Amino acid sequence: MSKLNDSLSHVPIEFECPKCGVKMVVEVGLTPDTSNNAIECPACHKRIVALVPGPVVGGPFPMNP
């Protein structure tokens, strides 16, 4: 059961930079704490507050075109 719990600790969500349009993936935790969801776009380096349903726990990771 441990493997199942580990795989459900976060989910990947596609995200697009509102400034440059680069698509990326952020990993979002499954808790309701969204107090620190600032990420930096890997392309234009703009600071973005991701409006996702949980805390950003990984990424952003660029998506392959």
C-alpha positions, 0 to 999 in steps of 0.5 A: 500500500505504500507504493499507492500512497507515494504515487498519490502524494502529488499530481502533474498539472499543465501550466502556461506562462501568461507572459511568454506562452511557454507550456510547462508542468508543475507538480501539485500536492494533494493538500489545501495549502496554497500559501507559497505557489510562486514559480518562475517561468523557465523561459522568460524568468517571470515570477508567476503565482500558480492558481492550482488547487494545492501547493506546488511541490515540484517544477516547473518542468518544460514540456517538449514541443 
